[in-house]
Amino acid sequence: MPKVLIADKMDKLAAEIFQNNGIEIDVKPGLSPEELAAIASQYDGIAARSSAKITADVISASLPRLKVIGRAGIGVDTIDVPAATAAGIVVMNTPFGNSITTAEHAIAMMFAIARQIPQASESTHAGKWEKSRFMGVELYGKTLGIVGCGNIGSIVANRALGLQMKVLAYDPFLSEDRAREIGVEKAELDQVISRADFITLHTPLTESTRNLIDASAIAKMKKGVRIINCARGGLIDEVALKEALDNGQVAGAALDVFEKEPATENILFGHPQVVCTPHLGASTSEAQVNVAIQVAEQMSDFLLHGAVANAVNMPSISAEEAPRLRPYMKLIEQLGSFSGQITEHAISKIEIEYQGAAAELNTRPLTALALASILRCLFDGVNMVNAPQVAKARGIAVSETRASDASELHTAIKLTVTTEARTRSITGTLFAGKEPRVVDIEGVPVEAALAPNMLFIRNEDKPGMIGGLGTLLAAAGQNIADFRLGRVVSGGSAVALVALDAAVPNDLFEQIRALPQIRQVVRLKF
């Protein structure tokens, strides 16, 4: 029975979902990284929010049992994702459970700084009537610049358009079609920040986005711009922002996140033009329930069925895609395993070509599985999560191509592995839409289903090979389940795939290898 640790305060529905799925749980919020490390090896999964710190030490201590870390929320900066990836642990988040809540908070913060609502409320509570002090600005007709127009950013755009604002969006992954669909103008970052009256940030914190809004960026903005950050602390250079607020370049800022959290002190605290909230973007009862349900369901599906949803370190497979991908995943795993088992030298390049119907699929998980299947034959601990990293670390170039025309085949996948000694390829297809078959090995046509115990033979196409092989197998009591041959021209190079009822022992293998017509023989297991 799988076992999961709920390492943060989470809605009780998460525990109920795990239990209803037959998964054992422990609920232990508030543990330090050292305390987590001491018990991590007891669990197949860890569910966390923003308080639990899943460090490299925690991940190292969790091995070999831990398989998945689920973040009930979007940000994964409290999880050492590179360490998890290297260890082959899936890291999932819940990008949709709190999207509306966070987007609404950004809109609320925009209203707050436009009309100075918190300051006016505090003044009125103090018995003052400072009506002339709090002169605000309208949102109507103003330009909103959105930096990061993914799920949350697009919801903010929708709400802003309803307020009859003009919306500019910078996002390197936003297509022109998607921009038109959601009603925004796509622009480069410098254009967005120089033209906007309000700027709202909705991008993850990475090395490339850290201090995205710094002194040089602020200098390009309109005088009197207002800035909202409900995404991640660290996107704004807080010292530069304070200077800009002090000199009037920035008229106001609304911040829900800070570079250091919990933020009990900050250079911006107490500034009259700054509205602050304590990371409340996802803090509604609806969002807390949604992310708890989502993370428990995702982790349960992974631990019980192998389904991968919203993973940040490997390709996801949706429930709709899974049935269609399943036979292809079996095919590509067999092709990859075959390629890996016959590889004898260091790999320099792996090429994967999807042909016909296969080219129309979500090929990212297929490519990850192909790499894992090849590399696990050569290195320990390789899986779909860390296979791309393992390939990169060893200087293996990986390429993926698609060809809608599969010539004689309705659908096919071709793997080509280049080593320091040679280049080898294998092509497979699906019979009846679900049965994997090898149809070509190194340019030699051969039709075969792969079996648990096989011999792959490369031989000279001369009389005597089949007889000699059959004699040796018969003398050893080895029963042939299937025997497939292929050649390009008479008397040239040929290949054979022999399926056997049992594995070939070492002494028999050496006798087969000594047959005069055989150039290479490899024992295969599938």
N, C-alpha and C positions, 0 to 999 in steps of 0.2 A: 504494500500500500504506500503510495507517495505521501510525503510529509512536507508541510509548508510552515514557515515561520512568518507570522504577521508582526513586523518589527516596528510599526508605527500605529498611532491611534487611527482607526479606520471604522467606517460605519459597520455595524454588526452584520449587515447583509453579506459582507465579504466572507466572514467566517461561516455563515449559513450555507453559502454557495459551495464553498470548499467541502463542507461536511456532507451536503446533499449529493456531491459527486463522489463520495467515498474517500476523500482525502483527509488525512489526519492533520490537525493544526495545533500550533502553540501560538498564543498571543502574548508577546513580550515587548511592549513599546518602551522607549526611553533608554535602550541599551547603548553604551558607548561602543566605539569601534573595537576596543579591546574585549569587551564583553561579548560582542557579536562574533568576533573571531574565535572565542573560546567554545562556542556552540554551533558554529556555521556548518560543520561537517555532519551534523545530525539531520540536515534538511535537503530535500530535492529542489525546493523553491523558497525564495524570500520575497515577501510582498512589503513594499515600503512606500513612504511618502517623502516629504522633504526633510524630516528630522533625522532618520536613520542614515548613517554614513557607511556606505558599502565600499570600503577602501580596498587597495590591492592586497593588504594583509588579510582582510576578511575573506577575500576571494581565494587567496592562496590556502588559507586554513580550511576552506569549504570543500576542497578537492579530496577525492574524485567524485563526491556525491552530487554537489549542487549543479543543477541543470539550467535553472531559469531565475532571473531577477525581474520582478514586476514592479513598475513605478506607477502608483495611482496618481496620475498627473502627467504633465508634459515634460517638464525639465528633468534631465538625468544628470545634472552636474554634481549630485551627491553620490553618484555611482562611478567607480573607476571603469568606464566602458572599455578602454583599451586593454586593461588587465582581464576583464571578463571575456573579451573577444579572444585574447590569446589563450585563455583557459577553455575556450569552447562553450562558454555559458551564454545563453540567449538573454539579452536585455530588452524588455518590452516596456512601453509606456502606454498611456491612455490619452491620445491626442484629441479626442472628441468629447470626452465626458464633461469637461469644464470650459469648453470653447465659448459658449454663449455667455456664461457667467463672467469670464475674463473680458470678453468684448464689451459687455454691458458696463463693467467697472471702468474700462478705458473711456467709454462715452461719458460716464458719470464724472470722471476726473476732468474731462475736457470741459464740461459744464461748470465744474467747480472753479477752475482757474479762469474761465471766461467771465464769470460773475462774482468771483471772490466769495463764494458761499461760506466756506469754513470761517474765514476771517470776519465776515459780516455776522455770522451766527454767534461767534465768540464775543464780538463787540456788543451785540444786542443783549446777550445773556448777562453782560456786565452792567446793564442798565444804561448804556449809551444809545444815542440815536444819531448815528453818523452817516446819515443818508448820502450826503455829498461826498463822503470819503470813498465809497465803494462804487465807482463808475466802471461798469463792465463793458464788454463787447458782445455783439451778436455772433452766432455761428452761421446764420443765414447768409449765403453768398460768399462765405470765406472758403479758402482753399486748405484742404486737409492733406498733408503728406503722410503716407503710410509706408513705413520701412519694414518690409516683411509682409507679404500679402498671401500668406497661406490660409489655413483654416480660420484662425482667429482674426487675422487681418482682413479677410474677405467679409467676415460678419461685421466688423467695424465699418468697412466701406459701405455695406448695405445700409447700416443705421445712419451713417453720415449723409448718404444720398437722400435718405428720407427727410433729413433736416435741410435739404436743398443746399448742401455744400458741394463744391467741386473737389473731386478726389484724384490725387496723383498717387501712384504706387511704384515703389522700387522693390524689385525682387528678382534676382537672377534666374529663378526657376518659373517665373510667371510668363506664360506664353501670351502672344498677342490675342489669340482667340479667347483665352480665359479672361484676359483683361476686358475685352469687349463684352463678354458674357456677364461679368459682374459690374460693368458700367464705370470702370476706372480708366484713367489715362496712364499707360505704362511709361516710365521715364527713368533715366539714370539717377543715381543717388544725388549728384551735385545739382541736377535740375529740381529734384523733389525738395531738397532742403533750401534751395535759393528762392523757390516760388511759393512755398507754403506759409500760411498764417499760423497753422497748428501742425505740429509734427508728432506722430505717435509711433512708438516702436513695438514691433511684433516679430522679432527675429531671435533665434537662439543665440546663446553666448558661445562663441568659438574663438580661436586665436585670431581669425580674420575679422570678427565683429567686436572684439574687446576694444573699448574706448572708441567705438565708431563715431560717436558724437564727442569730438574733442575740440580744442580751441580753434583749430583750422577749419573744422566743419561749421562751428558756430559763427565764425567770421563771415562765412558765405551766406548765412541766413538773413532774412529780412529783419530790420530793427523792430523790436516788439513782438517777435515770434513767441509762441507758447509751446512747451514741450511736455509730452506725456510718456511715461515709461511704466507699463504694466507687464513687461516681458521678463527681463533678467537684469539684475544688478551687474554692473561692469560694462554695460553698453555705453554708458555716459561717463566721461571724465568729470567727476563731481567737483574737483577744484576748478576746472575750466568753466563749469556751469555756474558756480557761485560767482566767479569774476564777471561773467556775462550778465547775471542777475543784478549784481551791484552796479554795473555801468549802464544798465538799461538796454543792452543788446537783446536780452531775453526778458520778456515782460512777465513771464510766469512759468512755473514748472509744477507738474503733478507726478509724484513718484510713489509707486507701490512697492518698488524693489530697490535694493541698495547693494553696493559693492561688497560690504560685509554685513552678514545677517546671522543672528538677530541684531538689528541695528538699534542699540541702546544709546548710541551717540553718533553724530554725523555732522560734517561741516555745514550741511544745508539745514539742519534743524534750527528752528527759530527764525528763519528768514521770512520776512513778511509776504514775499511773493511765491512761497513754496507750499504746496499742499502735500502732506505725507500720509500714507496709510501703511499698516504693517503686513505687507504681502497678502492682501485680501482678494487678489484676483480670482481665486478659485473658491473663495469662502462664502458659499451659499449652501443651504441645506440640500438643494437639488443637485449641485455639483458634487458634493461629498458623497451622496448616495450613488450618483452616476459613475464616478471613477472607482468607487469600491466595488460595485457590481462588475464593471468592465474588466478591472484587473483580475478579479477572482475568476471570471469566466474565461479570460484569455489564458491564464496560467493553468486552469483545469483542463482546457482543451489541449494545451501543449503537453502536459504531463500524462494525460490519459490517451490522447489520440495523435500527438505529434503535430497538431495544427499550429501554425505560426502566424500571429496577428500583431501588427504594430510593433515589430521588432526594430530596434534602432541599429543593430549590428549584423543583421542578415536579412535577405529578402523575405518578405511576408507572403503567405499564401492564404487568400481569402477562402471562406467557406464555399463560395460559388466556383472558384477556380479549382479547388482541391480535387473534385471528382474527375475533371478533365485532365489535370496535370498528373494524377496518380500513375497511369500506365506509362507516361513519358518519363516520370521520375524513376520508375523501375527500369526502363530501357536505358536511360543515361547512366544510372548507377552501375548497371552491368557493363556497359561500354567502357566507363571509366575504370572499373575494377579490372577488366580485361587489359586495357592499355597499361595500367599501373603494374600489373603482374608480369607483363612481358617486357617491361622497361628495365634495362640493365645499366644504364649510364645516367649521368646528371642531366636533368631536363632543362632546356633553355627556353622552350616555347610550347604553349598549349593553345590550339585553335579549335573552336567549336563552331560548327556550321549547322544552322537549323534550316531545313528545306521543306517546302510545301506547307502543309497544315501546321507543322511544328513551328514555322516561322511566325505564325499568328498568335502564339501563346505568350504568356508572361514568362519570359525565358530567364529572368534573373535567378529564381530559385533553382532552375535546371542547371545553369552555369555553375552556381555555387556547389551543387551536388556533384557535378562532373569533376570539378577540382578536388573536392573532398574524396571522391572515389578513387581518383588517380593517386593523390598524394598520400592517402592513408596506407597504401601499399608500400610506401617508401619511408614514411615518418610516423612516429607514434603520436597519438592524441589529436589527429586531424579530423575535423567535422565541418559541416556546412557553415558554421559560425566563423571559424578561424582559418578556413582554407584559403580565402583570398589574401589574408595577411601572411600565411605561411609561404604562399607562392611569391608574394612581393619581397619578403625577407630573403628569399633564396634567388632572387633575380630572375624569376620565371615570368616571361612575358605572356599575357593572356589576351586573346582576342576572340570576339564573338561576331559572327556575321549571320545574315538572314537571306534566304533566297526563296522567293515565293514559288518558283518553278522547281519541282523536285524530279523533273524528267520522267522516268518510268514509274516512280514511286509517288504515292499520294502524300506521304509524309516520311521524313527521314532526319536522322541526326548523324553528323560525321565528326569524329574526334581525330585530331592530328596532333601527335606528340613528337616534338623535335628534341633530340638529345645531341651530345657532342659527337656521337657515332653515326646516327642515321635519323631519318624521319619515317614514322609509321602512322598509318591511319586505319580507322575502323569505322564502318557505317552500319547503322541499325535502323530498323523500321518497326512498325506495329502491324501485325496481322489481325484482321477483324477488329481493328481499332483498339486492341488491348493486349495482344500477345507479342512480347519483344522477340525480335529475330535479328541476328547478325546477317548482313547481306553482302558485305565486302570487307576484306582484310588486305590492306596494302595493295589495293588495285586488283585483287583476285576475287572474282565472284564466288561466294559461298553462302548457302542458306542454312542457318542452324539456330536452334534454340539453345540457350546456355543452361547447363545442368550443374548440380552441386559439385561433382567431381569430373574434371575434364583434363585432356591433354591437348595442347596446341602444338602442332608440328609444322615446321617449315622444311620442305624436303625437295630433292630433285625428282622431277617427273620421269622416273625410270621404273621398269618392272622390278618387282621383288619387295618394294617397301611395304605394301599392304600385307603381303604374305608373311614377311618377316615379323612385322608388328603383331599380326594376329596370332602367330605361333607363340611368341613370347607371352602374350596376354593369356592365351588358352592354357599354356603350361603352368602359369601362376594362378590359375583359377579365377582370373579377372573376366567378368562378363561385360560385353560391350552393349551399352544401351542405345547408342546412336553413333553413326560414323558419317561425317560429311567431308567431301573433298572439293577442291577447287584449283583451277589452273588457268593461266592466260593463254599459253600456247603449248602444244605437245613438245615434251622433252625439256621444257623450261622449269621455272620455279613453280612450286605448288604448295598448297597449305592443306592441313587436315585438322578437323576438330573432332575429337573422340570423347563421347560421354561414357563414363563407366559407373558401375554400381557401387564401387568403393574406391577410396584413394589409393594411388599407386605407391607401394613402399619403396624405400631408397634403393634396394638392391635391384629390383625390377626396373626402376627408372634408369639406373646406370646402364643396364643391358639395352634398353630402348635407345638411349642416347648414343650407344656404340654402333647402332645399325648404320651401314655404309651410306645409304641414301639420305639420311637425316642430317640436316644442317643445324637445326635447333629444335629442342623440345622443352616445353614448360608445363609444369603442373598448375592447373587452375582450380580455384575453389570459388563458388558463388553461393 
